[in-house]
Structures are given as structure tokens and as C-alpha cells.
């Protein structure tokens, strides 16, 4: 679940933490830069721990991807080469 969806369903007060520090205005976070790591509740406060998203999205504009599409007519996938 992404942070935006989670914040919409939290009923009550919450705080969002990253590396042990509270993030102000968490609802304005760039969703692609953070992922939810854990959710807990203590004394009526929902604590949402996020971490920086270190995954790199597949860039279909890379030269090797364009060459693959030109050669095979499809985007690369995990089954190529089998």
C-alpha cells in the first residue's frame, strides 16, 4: 500500500517517521521517493515508518530498450532469453 492510500484510511491522529525523524506535512510527500516500511499504534497515535525508495524504475527510453523493441517488436521482459 502506498502512503497516500494509507493516510486516507487512517481514522485518528498519525505521524510519519523517516530515519527516526517526524516528517511534517506528510500528505505532500512525493510518493515515488518513499515506501511504507511499517505501521504501529501507541496510545491512540498511529505511527507510519517510511523509508526512501531506492529502486530504480525501468526507463523505457534507454537506448538498449529501443534497440530491443526494434529488433524483437516487444518491450524486454523477464522471460527473454529463455
VOBA-1610 file (N, C-alpha, C; in pm, whole numbers, padded with zeros to 5 digits, always signed):
BEGIN
Unk+00086-00117+00000Unk+00000+00000+00000Unk+00090+00123+00000Unk+00052+00222-00079Unk+00132+00344-00079Unk+00087+00438+00033Unk+00170+00534+00065Unk+00146+00624+00178Unk+00018+00704+00160Unk-00007+00753+00040Unk-00126+00834+00013Unk-00254+00756+00045Unk-00262+00632+00000Unk-00379+00548+00026Unk-00392+00520+00175Unk-00282+00493+00241Unk-00284+00465+00384Unk-00335+00585+00464Unk-00288+00704+00431Unk-00330+00824+00505Unk-00480+00851+00488Unk-00538+00810+00376Unk-00681+00830+00352Unk-00767+00742+00443Unk-00714+00628+00487Unk-00795+00537+00568Unk-00763+00542+00717Unk-00661+00616+00755Unk-00628+00628+00897Unk-00735+00714+00964Unk-00798+00657+01065Unk-00902+00728+01140Unk-00842+00770+01273Unk-00801+00895+01282Unk-00739+00944+01405Unk-00610+01017+01374Unk-00534+01039+01479Unk-00408+01113+01461Unk-00297+01018+01420Unk-00205+01069+01345Unk-00093+00989+01299Unk+00031+01076+01286Unk+00144+01010+01280Unk+00268+01077+01246Unk+00346+00987+01153Unk+00421+01050+01064Unk+00501+00977+00968Unk+00648+01000+01003Unk+00722+00892+01014Unk+00863+00899+01052Unk+00950+00842+00942Unk+01066+00905+00922Unk+01167+00854+00829Unk+01302+00868+00898Unk+01374+00759+00912Unk+01503+00758+00982Unk+01491+00815+01123Unk+01379+00785+01191Unk+01359+00828+01328Unk+01315+00972+01345Unk+01298+01045+01235Unk+01257+01185+01243Unk+01117+01201+01187Unk+01036+01281+01257Unk+00899+01303+01211Unk+00899+01393+01088Unk+00815+01358+00992Unk+00803+01436+00869Unk+00680+01524+00880Unk+00700+01654+00867Unk+00588+01749+00868Unk+00520+01745+00732Unk+00390+01768+00728Unk+00313+01771+00602Unk+00333+01644+00520Unk+00321+01530+00584Unk+00345+01402+00517Unk+00253+01379+00398Unk+00134+01439+00401Unk+00042+01419+00290Unk+00094+01483+00160Unk+00197+01565+00168Unk+00255+01628+00050Unk+00382+01560+00001Unk+00415+01446+00061Unk+00537+01374+00020Unk+00525+01326-00124Unk+00637+01325-00192Unk+00642+01266-00326Unk+00635+01114-00310Unk+00526+01056-00353Unk+00500+00912-00333Unk+00611+00822-00388Unk+00675+00863-00495Unk+00773+00777-00558Unk+00904+00772-00481Unk+00926+00867-00391Unk+01052+00870-00317Unk+01048+00792-00186Unk+00928+00752-00139Unk+00915+00683-00011Unk+00824+00562-00022Unk+00855+00459+00057Unk+00768+00342+00068Unk+00739+00318+00215Unk+00620+00266+00244Unk+00581+00237+00382Unk+00656+00113+00428Unk+00726+00127+00540Unk+00803+00017+00595Unk+00725-00055+00705Unk+00656+00023+00791Unk+00578-00039+00898Unk+00472+00058+00949Unk+00371+00001+01016Unk+00264+00079+01077Unk+00244+00024+01218Unk+00236+00114+01316Unk+00211+00073+01453Unk+00122+00178+01520Unk+00069+00144+01636Unk-00014+00238+01711Unk+00025+00233+01858Unk+00040+00350+01917Unk+00073+00361+02059Unk-00008+00473+02120Unk-00085+00441+02222Unk-00165+00539+02294Unk-00250+00625+02200Unk-00314+00560+02105Unk-00404+00630+02013Unk-00337+00703+01899Unk-00207+00695+01887Unk-00133+00761+01778Unk-00084+00655+01681Unk-00121+00668+01554Unk-00073+00577+01450Unk+00063+00629+01404Unk+00162+00542+01406Unk+00298+00577+01362Unk+00327+00501+01233Unk+00356+00576+01130Unk+00385+00517+00999Unk+00532+00541+00970Unk+00607+00433+00961Unk+00751+00442+00931Unk+00770+00426+00781Unk+00835+00523+00719Unk+00864+00514+00576Unk+01015+00511+00557Unk+01056+00466+00441Unk+01198+00470+00407Unk+01209+00517+00263Unk+01324+00567+00229Unk+01345+00616+00093Unk+01343+00498-00002Unk+01275+00518-00112Unk+01263+00415-00215Unk+01389+00419-00300Unk+01470+00316-00289Unk+01596+00314-00363Unk+01587+00238-00495Unk+01469+00183-00526Unk+01456+00111-00653Unk+01454+00209-00769Unk+01508+00166-00878Unk+01514+00248-00998Unk+01408+00198-01095Unk+01316+00285-01135Unk+01213+00239-01229Unk+01274+00208-01366Unk+01211+00118-01436Unk+01257+00083-01570Unk+01236+00201-01663Unk+01342+00247-01723Unk+01333+00360-01816Unk+01324+00306-01957Unk+01205+00308-02012Unk+01184+00254-02146Unk+01243+00342-02255Unk+01301+00456-02217Unk+01365+00543-02315Unk+01514+00516-02328Unk+01566+00418-02255Unk+01707+00381-02266Unk+01734+00326-02406Unk+01854+00350-02455Unk+01891+00308-02591Unk+01879+00157-02609Unk+01921+00078-02509Unk+01915-00068-02524Unk+01770-00117-02534Unk+01677-00046-02466Unk+01536-00084-02472Unk+01482-00055-02613Unk+01516+00060-02667Unk+01472+00095-02803Unk+01526-00006-02904Unk+01651-00046-02888Unk+01710-00146-02978Unk+01637-00280-02967Unk+01604-00318-02845Unk+01532-00444-02823Unk+01395-00440-02891Unk+01323-00330-02875Unk+01190-00317-02936Unk+01202-00321-03087Unk+01303-00253-03141Unk+01322-00251-03286Unk+01355-00392-03338Unk+01437-00465-03265Unk+01480-00598-03308Unk+01371-00704-03293Unk+01298-00701-03176Unk+01203-00807-03145Unk+01057-00766-03153Unk+01032-00635-03158Unk+00894-00589-03169Unk+00818-00583-03037Unk+00886-00611-02925Unk+00823-00608-02794Unk+00919-00546-02692Unk+00863-00499-02580Unk+00945-00448-02472Unk+01015-00566-02403Unk+01133-00547-02345Unk+01201-00655-02276Unk+01121-00703-02154Unk+01133-00830-02123Unk+01067-00885-02004Unk+01153-00994-01945Unk+01113-01043-01828Unk+01196-01139-01755Unk+01209-01273-01827Unk+01127-01300-01926Unk+01130-01428-01995Unk+01218-01425-02120Unk+01271-01308-02154Unk+01360-01300-02271Unk+01484-01387-02248Unk+01524-01456-02350Unk+01645-01537-02342Unk+01622-01679-02292Unk+01498-01713-02262Unk+01471-01849-02213Unk+01458-01945-02328
//
